[in-house]
Amino acid sequence: MDFNTALEKLSNIYRKVDQAQNIKPGFGDFYLKYPAKVGYGFLYILMSPPQRRYKGKKKDLDKLLNKSAKSNRVILPKDFDEIVYYLYQNFSNLVKSRNQILNKLEEIIAGLRLELHFFHNLKFAVKDPSKIDMIVFENSSKREFWAYVNLVGFEETGLALAHERQIEFIRENLKKGIDPRDLHSLPPLRTGETKVDFSKQKANQTGKRPKESELVQKFREKLKQKKVQGEVEEELAFETVIDFSKQDRVSITPNPTVNSSSRSESNQFEIKEKEEASIDETKIVKESGYQRIGTKSENPVLNEPIVNIKPYIDIPKPSPLSSDSIINSSDPDLKQNSSPLTIEEPSHKPNSLPPPLSLEEGVKLSTGFTPKEFHELQEENKILKIQLEQVTDALTKKIEQKDKEIQSLNEKLNQLSDQKQVLLEKYESIQQNYKKLQSDTTEKMRNFREKVQKIQDRIQPLIKENQQLKAKWEHEIHQQKVGDNIELINQNLTLQEKVEQLTNQNAQLIEILKKIQQSHSSSSESFNNKETASELKAALLYSLQEKHKQLKKQQDQQEKGK
């Protein structure tokens, strides 16, 4: 069955459902998509309420569906009764409102008009018409009605969102009673964003894949770990690459869009914070008995050479500081004009001093890192700078390549614009030629009509004259026939008179012969007299017969002349 025949039958079914009244509890339908040997198969069944009990089995439905899938052919009507009997047993679960039934039929009709089939918001298209098998069949009686649509061989081609306007246009015209086959111009396909939910398509990869939420959670944990270690301050300093082709793969690479200077500044800020966090101020006050002067700590610059700190064997008792020593200190918060300050001895004096610090412990106390860790940080910083330069170079090359592609696309666009301009000029010239040809044709048709009118004006009087001559000729022929008939009638009357005369003469001769016979019968005459009388009698009869034949010929000729 082709698309036009299927559309015609489905339109008839649609009108029957639309015109049906007082169907209680309502129509029932059954819709199913199943994989076939090539593409997919679709089955839609429409049923009126059953009027008697039916017995069917689910295995009959499964058997016919498997047969259709393996052979890539539709289910035939002779086998379809078994499916209907099974569905009638569960009819109460299949009942739908009339509007739902009509909407489903409209969707199927619109899909067949576009040579597509829609399942939710996915579209299944016709790639090879020779592989498509479809049937639309209905069976109706006085009390029951059921129909089914079976399509096999459609292939999934993606989302049907672009066809929304066309489907709605076909539905509106179908509600108005317009045959979908008569719709020759359809609205354009939809482009841009849409609010329709996307369906989940079949995955090409085998095996179970992690969810996106799990991957994102793993990335955040990894990022949090790096942030604690001081490798990153915020998420903007790194970019995430999540590869869905492999399981549990999350790669974190530096983001080339972040400025390297700001990153180095942030790294220095993190190091300073670590240094401040590594020095326990309360512990220093308790162990040494000294308090810090000022409100801001001054950490040494990391790039400066490390100073060898000799451990003190004896720490002398602190003496009060003068204003000069305070002003000449390296604390930036203290200025030249500040008021003199004095530091009193602490009221608390420790009984025992802490043990002397080693070189590494002293450096760690001042910077928060050991020399080895600090050197490793410098090496990592260099490596990050090199990686950043490499990524920047790669991105620059990609940008240049994209610029070249954009330039080539612009050139192609300019070429297409030129071609479009040439085609527009050709189209305009063709339109002008067509208009000129149309005007010439109109002028020639007008001249031709004028000539035909002139010829008709000349022929009209000739036709009238011909009719008059024909009537006159017919009248003359009629008059001539009447005269000939009168003449023939007169001749016939004359012949009849002659026949009567001859008949009378014949009768007289017969009387004479009778008298002669009577006269000769009484006397005994000789043989010669008898022979003479018989000869005379024969001669008279022959003459009478000849005259009768002549009269007969004349009558026949008169009848033929008439």
C-alpha positions as CSV (number, residue, x, y, z in Angstrom):
1,M,0.0,0.0,0.0
2,D,1.3,3.4,-0.9
3,F,1.1,6.7,1.1
4,N,-1.8,8.1,-0.9
5,T,-4.0,5.1,-0.4
6,A,-3.1,4.9,3.3
7,L,-3.9,8.6,3.7
8,E,-7.3,8.1,2.0
9,K,-8.3,5.2,4.3
10,L,-7.1,7.0,7.4
11,S,-9.0,10.1,6.5
12,N,-12.2,8.0,6.1
13,I,-11.6,6.4,9.6
14,Y,-10.9,9.9,11.1
15,R,-14.3,11.2,9.7
16,K,-16.1,8.1,11.1
17,V,-14.7,8.7,14.5
18,D,-15.4,12.4,14.4
19,Q,-19.0,11.8,13.3
20,A,-19.7,9.0,15.8
21,Q,-22.2,9.9,18.5
22,N,-23.1,8.3,21.8
23,I,-20.3,5.8,21.9
24,K,-20.2,4.5,25.5
25,P,-17.9,4.2,27.3
26,G,-15.8,5.3,24.3
27,F,-13.4,4.1,21.7
28,G,-10.3,2.1,22.8
29,D,-6.9,2.2,21.2
30,F,-3.6,0.4,21.4
31,Y,-0.3,1.8,20.2
32,L,3.1,0.0,20.0
33,K,6.6,0.5,18.6
34,Y,8.7,-2.6,18.0
35,P,12.1,-3.3,16.3
36,A,12.0,-4.9,12.9
37,K,14.5,-6.6,10.7
38,V,15.1,-3.2,9.0
39,G,14.2,-0.1,11.1
40,Y,11.1,-0.2,13.3
41,G,7.5,-1.2,13.1
42,F,4.5,0.7,14.4
43,L,1.1,-0.8,15.3
44,Y,-2.0,1.3,16.1
45,I,-5.4,-0.3,16.7
46,L,-8.7,1.4,17.1
47,M,-11.8,-0.4,18.5
48,S,-15.4,0.4,19.3
49,P,-16.9,-1.2,22.5
50,P,-17.4,-5.0,22.3
51,Q,-20.9,-6.3,22.0
52,R,-20.1,-9.8,23.2
53,R,-17.5,-11.7,25.1
54,Y,-14.2,-12.5,23.3
55,K,-11.4,-14.9,24.2
56,G,-7.8,-14.3,23.2
57,K,-4.3,-14.9,24.4
58,K,-1.3,-12.7,24.7
59,K,0.9,-15.3,23.1
60,D,-1.0,-14.7,19.9
61,L,-0.1,-11.0,19.9
62,D,3.5,-11.8,20.6
63,K,3.6,-14.4,17.9
64,L,2.3,-12.1,15.2
65,L,4.6,-9.3,16.3
66,N,7.6,-11.5,16.1
67,K,6.5,-12.8,12.7
68,S,6.2,-9.2,11.5
69,A,9.6,-8.2,12.9
70,K,11.4,-11.2,11.4
71,S,9.8,-11.0,8.0
72,N,9.8,-7.1,7.9
73,R,6.2,-7.4,6.7
74,V,2.9,-6.1,8.1
75,I,0.3,-8.2,9.9
76,L,-2.4,-9.4,7.5
77,P,-6.1,-8.9,8.2
78,K,-6.8,-12.6,8.3
79,D,-4.5,-13.0,11.3
80,F,-5.6,-9.8,13.0
81,D,-8.8,-11.2,14.6
82,E,-6.7,-13.0,17.2
83,I,-5.1,-9.7,18.4
84,V,-8.5,-7.9,18.5
85,Y,-10.0,-10.8,20.6
86,Y,-7.2,-10.5,23.1
87,L,-7.5,-6.7,23.3
88,Y,-11.2,-6.8,23.7
89,Q,-10.7,-8.8,27.0
90,N,-8.8,-5.8,28.3
91,F,-10.9,-3.1,26.7
92,S,-11.7,-1.2,29.9
93,N,-8.0,-0.4,30.2
94,L,-7.8,0.9,26.6
95,V,-10.7,3.3,26.7
96,K,-9.8,6.9,25.6
97,S,-11.8,10.0,25.0
98,R,-12.8,10.9,21.5
99,N,-10.4,13.9,21.5
100,Q,-7.5,11.7,22.4
101,I,-8.3,9.3,19.6
102,L,-8.7,12.1,17.1
103,N,-5.4,13.7,18.2
104,K,-3.6,10.3,17.6
105,L,-5.1,9.9,14.2
106,E,-4.2,13.4,13.3
107,E,-0.6,12.7,14.3
108,I,-0.4,9.6,12.2
109,I,-2.0,11.3,9.2
110,A,0.3,14.2,9.4
111,G,3.3,11.9,9.6
112,L,2.2,9.9,6.5
113,R,1.6,13.2,4.7
114,L,5.2,14.2,5.4
115,E,6.4,10.6,4.7
116,L,7.6,10.3,8.4
117,H,6.3,8.7,11.5
118,F,6.4,10.3,14.9
119,F,6.9,8.5,18.2
120,H,6.8,11.0,21.1
121,N,9.2,13.7,19.8
122,L,11.4,11.4,17.8
123,K,10.9,11.1,14.0
124,F,11.3,7.9,11.9
125,A,11.8,8.7,8.2
126,V,11.5,6.8,5.0
127,K,15.0,6.3,3.6
128,D,14.1,3.6,1.0
129,P,10.4,3.5,-0.1
130,S,10.9,0.0,-1.5
131,K,11.6,-1.3,2.1
132,I,8.4,0.3,3.5
133,D,5.4,-1.9,4.1
134,M,2.2,-0.5,5.4
135,I,-1.5,-1.4,5.7
136,V,-4.6,0.4,6.8
137,F,-7.6,-1.9,7.3
138,E,-11.0,-1.5,8.9
139,N,-13.7,-4.0,9.6
140,S,-17.2,-2.7,10.5
141,S,-20.6,-4.2,11.1
142,K,-23.9,-3.0,12.5
143,R,-22.7,-3.3,16.1
144,E,-18.9,-3.2,16.1
145,F,-16.1,-1.4,14.4
146,W,-12.3,-1.8,14.5
147,A,-9.4,-0.7,12.4
148,Y,-5.6,-0.9,12.5
149,V,-2.6,0.8,11.0
150,N,0.6,-1.3,10.6
151,L,3.8,0.4,9.4
152,V,7.1,-1.5,9.0
153,G,10.5,-0.3,7.8
154,F,10.8,3.2,9.2
155,E,14.3,4.2,10.4
156,E,15.1,6.6,13.2
157,T,16.6,9.9,12.0
158,G,16.5,12.2,15.0
159,L,14.2,14.7,16.6
160,A,10.9,15.8,15.1
161,L,11.0,19.3,16.6
162,A,11.5,21.0,13.3
163,H,8.2,19.7,11.9
164,E,5.9,21.1,14.6
165,R,4.5,23.9,12.4
166,Q,3.8,21.5,9.5
167,I,2.1,19.0,11.8
168,E,-0.1,21.7,13.3
169,F,-0.9,23.1,9.9
170,I,-2.1,19.6,8.6
171,R,-4.1,19.1,11.8
172,E,-5.9,22.4,11.5
173,N,-6.8,21.6,7.8
174,L,-7.9,18.1,8.7
175,K,-10.3,19.5,11.3
176,K,-11.7,21.7,8.6
177,G,-12.4,18.7,6.4
178,I,-9.6,19.3,3.9
179,D,-8.0,16.2,2.5
180,P,-4.2,16.1,3.4
181,R,-3.4,15.0,-0.1
182,D,-4.7,18.4,-1.4
183,L,-2.2,20.3,0.7
184,H,0.6,21.2,-1.7
185,S,2.3,24.1,0.2
186,L,3.4,23.6,3.9
187,P,4.9,26.0,6.4
188,P,8.7,26.1,6.7
189,L,10.6,23.9,9.1
190,R,11.1,25.3,12.6
191,T,14.5,26.6,13.7
192,G,16.0,27.9,16.9
193,E,15.2,26.9,20.5
194,T,12.3,24.8,21.6
195,K,10.6,24.0,24.9
196,V,9.9,20.4,24.0
197,D,11.7,17.9,26.2
198,F,14.4,15.8,24.4
199,S,14.0,12.1,24.5
200,K,16.9,9.8,25.5
201,Q,18.4,8.2,22.5
202,K,20.1,4.9,22.3
203,A,23.7,5.0,23.5
204,N,26.5,3.8,21.1
205,Q,28.9,2.9,23.9
206,T,28.6,-0.5,25.6
207,G,28.7,-0.9,29.3
208,K,27.4,1.2,32.1
209,R,28.5,4.8,32.1
210,P,28.7,7.0,35.2
211,K,26.1,9.7,35.6
212,E,27.0,13.3,35.0
213,S,26.3,14.2,38.6
214,E,28.8,11.6,39.8
215,L,31.5,13.0,37.5
216,V,30.8,16.6,38.6
217,Q,30.9,15.5,42.2
218,K,34.3,13.8,41.7
219,F,35.6,16.9,40.0
220,R,34.5,19.1,42.9
221,E,36.2,16.8,45.4
222,K,39.4,16.9,43.3
223,L,39.2,20.6,43.1
224,K,38.6,21.0,46.8
225,Q,41.7,18.8,47.5
226,K,43.8,20.9,45.2
227,K,42.5,24.1,46.9
228,V,43.4,22.7,50.3
229,Q,46.9,21.9,49.0
230,G,47.3,25.4,47.8
231,E,47.4,24.5,44.1
232,V,44.3,26.5,43.1
233,E,42.3,29.3,44.7
234,E,39.1,29.2,42.8
235,E,37.4,27.2,40.0
236,L,38.1,29.9,37.4
237,A,41.8,29.1,37.6
238,F,41.2,25.6,36.2
239,E,39.0,24.1,33.5
240,T,37.2,20.8,33.5
241,V,37.4,18.2,30.7
242,I,34.9,15.4,31.3
243,D,35.3,12.6,28.7
244,F,32.1,10.4,28.5
245,S,33.8,7.7,26.3
246,K,35.7,6.2,29.3
247,Q,34.5,5.5,32.8
248,D,35.4,7.6,35.8
249,R,37.7,9.9,33.8
250,V,38.0,13.5,35.0
251,S,40.9,15.6,33.8
252,I,41.7,19.0,35.3
253,T,44.0,21.3,33.3
254,P,45.0,24.9,33.7
255,N,42.5,27.4,32.2
256,P,44.4,29.4,29.5
257,T,41.9,32.2,29.8
258,V,43.0,33.2,33.3
259,N,45.8,35.8,33.4
260,S,49.2,34.3,34.5
261,S,50.1,37.3,36.6
262,S,47.0,37.2,38.6
263,R,47.6,33.5,39.2
264,S,51.1,34.1,40.4
265,E,49.8,36.8,42.7
266,S,47.2,34.5,44.0
267,N,49.9,31.8,44.6
268,Q,52.0,34.3,46.5
269,F,49.0,35.3,48.5
270,E,48.3,31.7,49.4
271,I,51.9,31.2,50.4
272,K,51.7,34.2,52.7
273,E,48.5,32.9,54.2
274,K,50.2,29.5,54.8
275,E,53.1,31.3,56.5
276,E,50.8,33.2,58.8
277,A,48.9,30.0,59.5
278,S,52.0,28.0,60.3
279,I,53.1,30.5,63.0
280,D,51.2,30.1,66.3
281,E,51.3,33.6,67.8
282,T,49.9,32.5,71.2
283,K,52.5,29.8,71.4
284,I,55.3,32.3,70.8
285,V,54.0,34.6,73.6
286,K,53.9,31.8,76.0
287,E,57.3,30.3,75.2
288,S,59.4,33.5,74.8
289,G,57.4,35.9,76.9
290,Y,57.4,38.6,74.1
291,Q,54.5,40.3,72.4
292,R,54.4,41.4,68.8
293,I,54.7,45.1,68.0
294,G,52.2,46.4,65.4
295,T,49.1,44.8,63.8
296,K,50.5,43.3,60.6
297,S,53.1,40.6,60.1
298,E,55.9,41.0,57.7
299,N,56.9,37.8,55.8
300,P,60.2,37.6,53.9
301,V,60.1,37.6,50.1
302,L,60.4,34.1,48.8
303,N,62.9,35.0,46.0
304,E,65.4,36.5,48.5
305,P,68.4,34.3,49.6
306,I,68.0,32.3,52.8
307,V,69.8,33.8,55.8
308,N,71.8,31.5,58.0
309,I,70.4,31.8,61.5
310,K,72.7,30.8,64.3
311,P,71.0,29.3,67.3
312,Y,71.3,31.3,70.5
313,I,72.7,29.6,73.5
314,D,71.7,32.3,75.9
315,I,68.9,34.7,75.2
316,P,69.5,37.9,77.2
317,K,66.9,39.7,79.2
318,P,65.1,42.2,76.9
319,S,65.6,45.8,77.5
320,P,63.2,48.7,76.9
321,L,63.2,49.8,73.3
322,S,63.8,53.4,72.4
323,S,61.8,55.4,69.9
324,D,64.7,55.4,67.4
325,S,64.9,51.6,67.3
326,I,61.2,51.4,66.8
327,I,61.2,53.9,63.9
328,N,64.1,52.2,62.2
329,S,62.4,48.9,62.3
330,S,61.2,47.2,59.1
331,D,57.5,47.3,60.1
332,P,55.6,49.4,57.4
333,D,52.9,50.3,59.8
334,L,55.3,52.5,61.9
335,K,56.0,55.9,60.5
336,Q,58.6,58.6,61.2
337,N,56.1,60.9,62.8
338,S,54.6,58.3,65.1
339,S,54.7,59.0,68.9
340,P,57.4,57.3,71.0
341,L,56.5,53.9,72.3
342,T,57.9,52.0,75.2
343,I,57.6,48.3,75.8
344,E,57.5,47.2,79.3
345,E,58.7,43.9,80.6
346,P,56.2,41.3,80.6
347,S,54.8,40.4,84.0
348,H,55.1,36.7,83.2
349,K,58.6,35.4,83.0
350,P,59.1,31.8,82.0
351,N,61.0,29.5,84.3
352,S,62.7,27.7,81.5
353,L,63.6,28.7,77.9
354,P,62.7,26.6,74.8
355,P,65.5,24.5,73.2
356,P,67.4,26.2,70.3
357,L,66.0,25.9,66.8
358,S,67.9,24.2,63.9
359,L,68.4,25.8,60.5
360,E,65.5,24.1,58.8
361,E,63.2,24.6,61.7
362,G,64.1,28.3,61.7
363,V,63.4,28.6,57.9
364,K,60.1,26.7,58.3
365,L,59.1,28.9,61.2
366,S,59.7,32.0,59.1
367,T,58.2,30.9,55.8
368,G,56.1,27.9,56.6
369,F,58.0,25.7,54.1
370,T,61.3,23.8,54.3
371,P,64.0,24.8,51.7
372,K,63.2,21.5,49.8
373,E,59.5,22.2,49.7
374,F,60.1,25.8,48.6
375,H,62.4,24.6,45.8
376,E,59.8,22.1,44.7
377,L,57.2,24.9,44.6
378,Q,59.5,27.0,42.5
379,E,60.0,24.1,40.1
380,E,56.2,23.5,39.9
381,N,55.7,27.2,39.2
382,K,58.2,27.0,36.3
383,I,56.5,23.9,34.9
384,L,53.1,25.6,35.2
385,K,54.4,28.6,33.4
386,I,55.8,26.4,30.6
387,Q,52.5,24.5,30.4
388,L,50.6,27.8,30.3
389,E,52.8,29.0,27.4
390,Q,52.3,25.7,25.6
391,V,48.5,25.9,26.1
392,T,48.6,29.6,25.0
393,D,50.5,28.7,21.9
394,A,48.2,25.9,21.1
395,L,45.1,28.0,21.6
396,T,46.7,30.8,19.5
397,K,47.3,28.3,16.7
398,K,43.7,27.1,17.0
399,I,42.4,30.7,16.9
400,E,44.6,31.4,13.9
401,Q,43.2,28.3,12.2
402,K,39.7,29.2,13.1
403,D,40.3,32.7,11.7
404,K,41.5,31.2,8.5
405,E,38.4,28.9,8.4
406,I,36.2,32.0,9.1
407,Q,38.0,33.9,6.3
408,S,37.5,31.0,3.9
409,L,33.9,30.8,4.9
410,N,33.5,34.5,4.4
411,E,35.1,34.1,0.9
412,K,32.7,31.2,0.2
413,L,29.9,33.4,1.5
414,N,31.0,36.2,-0.8
415,Q,31.1,33.8,-3.7
416,L,27.7,32.5,-2.9
417,S,26.4,36.1,-2.6
418,D,27.9,36.8,-6.1
419,Q,26.3,33.6,-7.4
420,K,23.0,34.6,-5.8
421,Q,23.3,38.0,-7.4
422,V,23.9,36.4,-10.8
423,L,21.0,34.0,-10.3
424,L,18.7,36.9,-9.2
425,E,19.7,38.8,-12.4
426,K,19.0,35.7,-14.5
427,Y,15.7,35.3,-12.6
428,E,14.8,38.9,-13.3
429,S,15.6,38.5,-17.0
430,I,13.6,35.3,-17.2
431,Q,10.7,37.1,-15.5
432,Q,10.9,40.0,-18.0
433,N,11.0,37.6,-20.9
434,Y,8.1,35.7,-19.4
435,K,6.1,38.9,-19.0
436,K,7.0,40.0,-22.6
437,L,6.0,36.5,-23.9
438,Q,2.8,36.7,-21.9
439,S,2.0,40.1,-23.3
440,D,2.8,38.9,-26.9
441,T,0.6,35.9,-26.4
442,T,-2.2,38.1,-25.1
443,E,-1.9,40.4,-28.1
444,K,-1.9,37.5,-30.5
445,M,-4.9,35.9,-28.9
446,R,-6.7,39.2,-29.1
447,N,-6.0,39.6,-32.8
448,F,-7.0,36.0,-33.4
449,R,-10.3,36.6,-31.6
450,E,-10.9,39.7,-33.7
451,K,-10.2,37.7,-36.9
452,V,-12.5,34.9,-35.8
453,Q,-15.2,37.5,-35.0
454,K,-14.9,39.0,-38.5
455,I,-15.1,35.5,-40.1
456,Q,-18.2,34.8,-38.0
457,D,-19.7,38.1,-39.1
458,R,-19.2,37.1,-42.8
459,I,-20.3,33.5,-42.4
460,Q,-23.5,34.4,-40.5
461,P,-25.5,35.8,-43.5
462,L,-24.3,32.9,-45.7
463,I,-25.6,30.5,-43.1
464,K,-29.0,32.3,-43.1
465,E,-29.1,32.3,-46.9
466,N,-28.2,28.6,-47.0
467,Q,-31.0,27.9,-44.6
468,Q,-33.5,29.8,-46.7
469,L,-32.3,28.0,-49.9
470,K,-32.6,24.7,-48.1
471,A,-36.1,25.5,-47.0
472,K,-37.1,26.6,-50.5
473,W,-35.5,23.5,-52.0
474,E,-37.3,21.2,-49.6
475,H,-40.6,23.0,-50.4
476,E,-40.1,22.5,-54.1
477,I,-39.2,18.9,-53.6
478,H,-42.3,18.5,-51.6
479,Q,-44.5,20.2,-54.2
480,Q,-42.9,18.0,-56.9
481,K,-43.6,14.9,-54.9
482,V,-47.2,15.9,-54.5
483,G,-47.6,16.4,-58.2
484,D,-46.0,13.1,-59.0
485,N,-48.2,11.4,-56.5
486,I,-51.3,12.9,-58.1
487,E,-50.2,11.8,-61.6
488,L,-49.5,8.3,-60.3
489,I,-52.8,8.2,-58.6
490,N,-54.5,9.2,-61.9
491,Q,-52.6,6.5,-63.8
492,N,-53.6,4.0,-61.2
493,L,-57.2,4.9,-61.5
494,T,-57.0,4.6,-65.3
495,L,-55.4,1.2,-65.0
496,Q,-58.0,0.1,-62.5
497,E,-60.7,1.1,-65.0
498,K,-59.0,-0.9,-67.7
499,V,-58.7,-3.8,-65.4
500,E,-62.3,-3.6,-64.6
501,Q,-63.1,-3.5,-68.4
502,L,-60.9,-6.5,-69.1
503,T,-62.4,-8.3,-66.2
504,N,-65.9,-7.6,-67.6
505,Q,-64.8,-8.7,-71.0
506,N,-63.3,-11.8,-69.5
507,A,-66.5,-12.5,-67.7
508,Q,-68.5,-12.1,-70.9
509,L,-66.1,-14.4,-72.8
510,I,-66.5,-17.0,-70.0
511,E,-70.3,-16.7,-70.4
512,I,-70.0,-17.2,-74.1
513,L,-67.8,-20.2,-73.6
514,K,-70.3,-21.6,-71.2
515,K,-73.1,-21.2,-73.7
516,I,-71.0,-22.7,-76.4
517,Q,-70.3,-25.7,-74.2
518,Q,-73.9,-26.1,-73.3
519,S,-74.9,-25.9,-77.0
520,H,-72.3,-28.5,-78.0
521,S,-72.9,-30.8,-75.1
522,S,-76.5,-31.6,-76.1
523,S,-75.7,-32.5,-79.6
524,S,-73.3,-35.1,-80.7
525,E,-70.8,-33.4,-82.9
526,S,-67.8,-34.6,-84.4
527,F,-64.4,-34.7,-82.8
528,N,-63.1,-31.9,-84.9
529,N,-65.7,-29.4,-83.6
530,K,-64.7,-30.3,-80.0
531,E,-61.0,-29.7,-80.7
532,T,-61.8,-26.4,-82.3
533,A,-63.8,-25.3,-79.3
534,S,-61.0,-26.2,-76.8
535,E,-58.4,-24.4,-78.8
536,L,-60.6,-21.3,-78.9
537,K,-61.0,-21.5,-75.2
538,A,-57.3,-21.9,-74.6
539,A,-56.5,-18.9,-76.8
540,L,-58.9,-16.7,-74.9
541,L,-57.5,-17.7,-71.5
542,Y,-53.9,-17.0,-72.7
543,S,-54.9,-13.5,-73.9
544,L,-56.6,-12.7,-70.7
545,Q,-53.5,-13.9,-68.6
546,E,-51.1,-11.7,-70.7
547,K,-53.3,-8.6,-70.2
548,H,-53.4,-9.3,-66.5
549,K,-49.5,-9.6,-66.3
550,Q,-49.1,-6.3,-68.1
551,L,-51.5,-4.6,-65.7
552,K,-49.6,-6.1,-62.8
553,K,-46.2,-4.7,-64.0
554,Q,-47.6,-1.3,-64.5
555,Q,-48.9,-1.3,-60.9
556,D,-45.5,-2.4,-59.6
557,Q,-43.7,0.3,-61.5
558,Q,-46.1,2.9,-60.1
559,E,-45.5,1.7,-56.5
560,K,-41.7,1.9,-57.0
561,G,-42.0,5.4,-58.4
562,K,-43.9,6.5,-55.3
